[in-house]
Amino acid sequence: MTGSPILLTLTSLAVLAGVVLLRWGAAKPWWPLHPGGARGYLQDVATVWSPLLLLLAAGLAYRTLTGATPAASGQPIYLGLFVVAYVGVIVARRVGPVRQAQLRLEAARPVSAGEVRKEAV
């Protein structure tokens, strides 16, 4: 697939935004249970998915750097670029505001009859 790195990245951003909106819309019954209501739920969903922007940035950098010299695409530095981005996603999901947003989203979900939340145990 050939194309402008910017166009490909914008397409990826559009898909990511679509996923966030679908996730938000599918959880409409849970909006009243969230402390921030519908808007707070949307902010938390967007925050949880935001670490993937690191991978999009790595992809844009890779496509831009290798666009001028396709022979350079096998260089180990580019693999390191994706490893650093992937580790950044993992770290971001376990600490800081992303983790807090995940906890708020989990707290807004109703517990089914047979399920016991970890906090209750």
C-alpha positions in Angstrom: 0.0 0.0 0.0 1.6 3.2 -1.1 0.5 6.6 -0.1 1.5 9.7 1.7 2.6 9.1 5.3 0.4 11.9 6.5 -2.7 10.5 4.7 -2.1 7.0 6.1 -1.7 8.4 9.6 -4.9 10.5 9.3 -6.7 7.4 8.2 -5.4 5.6 11.2 -6.5 8.5 13.4 -10.0 8.4 11.9 -10.3 4.6 12.6 -9.1 5.2 16.2 -11.7 8.0 16.6 -14.4 5.7 15.2 -13.4 3.0 17.7 -13.6 5.5 20.6 -17.0 6.7 19.5 -18.4 3.2 19.1 -17.1 2.2 22.5 -18.7 5.3 24.0 -22.0 4.8 22.2 -22.2 1.2 23.1 -22.0 2.1 26.8 -24.9 4.5 26.8 -26.7 2.7 29.7 -23.7 3.2 31.8 -23.3 7.0 31.3 -25.5 7.9 34.3 -23.3 5.6 36.6 -20.1 7.5 35.7 -19.2 10.5 37.9 -18.8 12.8 34.9 -21.9 11.6 33.0 -21.8 11.1 29.3 -19.1 13.6 28.7 -16.9 12.2 31.5 -17.4 8.7 30.1 -16.3 9.9 26.6 -13.2 11.6 28.1 -12.2 8.4 30.0 -12.7 6.2 26.9 -10.6 8.6 24.9 -7.9 8.6 27.6 -7.8 4.8 27.7 -7.3 4.6 24.0 -4.8 7.5 23.8 -1.6 5.5 24.3 -2.1 4.0 20.9 -1.2 7.4 19.6 2.4 6.5 20.4 2.2 3.6 17.9 0.7 5.9 15.3 3.6 8.4 15.8 6.1 5.6 15.5 4.4 4.4 12.2 4.5 8.0 10.9 8.1 8.4 11.8 9.0 5.0 10.2 7.1 5.8 6.9 8.7 9.3 6.8 12.2 8.2 7.5 12.1 5.2 5.1 10.2 7.0 2.4 13.2 8.7 0.9 15.4 5.6 1.1 13.4 2.3 1.0 16.7 0.3 1.4 17.0 1.7 4.9 13.8 0.0 6.1 15.7 -3.0 7.4 17.8 -1.0 9.9 17.5 -2.1 13.5 17.0 1.4 14.7 13.5 1.3 13.2 12.6 -1.9 15.1 13.8 -0.1 18.2 11.4 2.7 17.4 8.4 0.4 17.5 9.7 -1.4 20.6 10.0 1.9 22.5 6.5 2.9 21.3 5.0 -0.5 22.4 6.7 -0.3 25.8 5.4 3.2 26.2 1.8 1.9 25.5 2.2 -0.8 28.2 3.6 1.6 30.8 0.9 4.3 30.0 -1.9 1.8 30.5 -0.6 0.7 34.0 0.2 4.1 35.6 -1.1 7.6 35.7 -4.2 9.1 34.2 -4.9 6.2 31.9 -5.1 3.7 34.8 -7.4 6.1 36.7 -9.6 6.4 33.7 -9.8 2.6 33.4 -10.8 2.3 37.0 -13.5 4.9 36.6 -14.9 3.1 33.6 -14.9 -0.2 35.4 -16.6 1.4 38.4 -19.4 2.7 36.1 -20.3 -0.8 34.8 -23.0 -2.5 36.7 -22.1 -5.8 38.3 -24.0 -8.8 37.0 -25.7 -11.2 39.4 -22.9 -13.8 39.6 -20.0 -11.4 39.4 -18.0 -10.0 42.4 -15.7 -7.0 41.9 -12.2 -7.2 43.1 -12.7 -4.3 45.4 -15.4 -6.2 47.2 -13.2 -9.2 47.9 
